[in-house]
Amino acid sequence: MIRRSVCKLAMTAVFISVGFCSSPFAALAAPSSSQLVGAIANSKVLPASVRVNAQYYMGQVSVYMYRSGRVPDNDLKIDSVLVTKVLRDKFGTDVKSVQLNFYDSNNQRDVRQCVVSQAQVDDFGAGKMSQEQLLKYLSITRTTAGASGGSSSGSYSDANLEAVLATKTAPGYKEDERGIKLLEIKGIARKGGNYQKLFSLYRRMDDMIRSGKTEEIIPIFNELSPLVTVEIANVNQKSAAASSDAAVRAREASVKALMLSYYPRYGFAYQRRVALWSAIKRLQAAGQDVTYQASYLFEHIDNPFYAGKLDEAKQGIIQLEKLLGIPVSYNW
């Protein structure tokens, strides 16, 4: 292990001396999976026993491989630098960033991940960042495939913005739906929304896809979808508040007046609707802005209820209960 680390450090030093830049013969077309894998295999920067899979999407390369859990994190960082160097030399600026996923060959549920961004690649190549600085800047993210998270120097639940934006949807089951959800999470992250929990749930799905547990993603997707919808609304609401404080204050006043004079009408799911209304009133009494929660109650529960659209009201009740943290009941 020590001997290999020394060799790899020496290789990295050579790469620094010749420059971490794009090849003038870079490919003009987006690289295929086989081309990516071939470039990495032919470079011999990884042990011959390591089998690699890779996918390309809009400048982002995701690389997957099995490595022993005994390999130090620092060695995996060096692997990440070397693989990124190979891909940039081969495919030029088609490669914007590289996400490397190291699955434990002894326990395939354990995954370590490293993302090398375009900014890091460019700074390293231009001499603005030394090898030691790059290795220190890179981080190893740990998680458990098919579980909610892990421990360590970072997890999906506290992934930084750069790692989220560099993530690509795992190919396979319901790829389009998962891809749309990832784009929505990236949009939330760019706008400063609360994306960490959403991203953690999303990565659980992708980890399950890679481990062949396709059908098991359905309950996670069903949990994630309304949370994403709510957070998009929250982000949009904050954006609207920044551009029109007066309008937001007027809406808050309207909601406050309505909440003071309003009480749920008796009928379908009466107890659950009263519980939601009471929870919003308590938040309002504690000084919290309940504009979104109250608006959701009016628009997605009360209005369908009054119109006799009970299935639509039922879905609204379930989603608002999740938003407010009220335990889901089976009593309608």
Secondary structure, DSSP 8 states (H G I E B T S, - for coil): -HHHHHHHHHHHHHHHHH-S---TT--SS---HHHHHHHHHHHT-S-TT--EEEEEETTEEEEEEEE-TTS-HHHHHHHHHHHHHHHHHHHGGG--EEEEEEEESS-TTEEEEEEE-HHHHHHHHTTSS-HHHHHHH---EEEETTSS---SS--GGG--HHHHHH----SSTTHHHHHHHHHHHHHHHHTT---HHHHHHHHHHHHHHHTT--TTHHHHHHHHHHHHHHHHHHHHHHHHHHH-HHHHHHHHHHHHHHHHH----SSTTHHHHHHHHHHHHHHHHTT---HHHHHHHIIIIIHHHHTT-HHHHHHHHHHHHHHHT-------
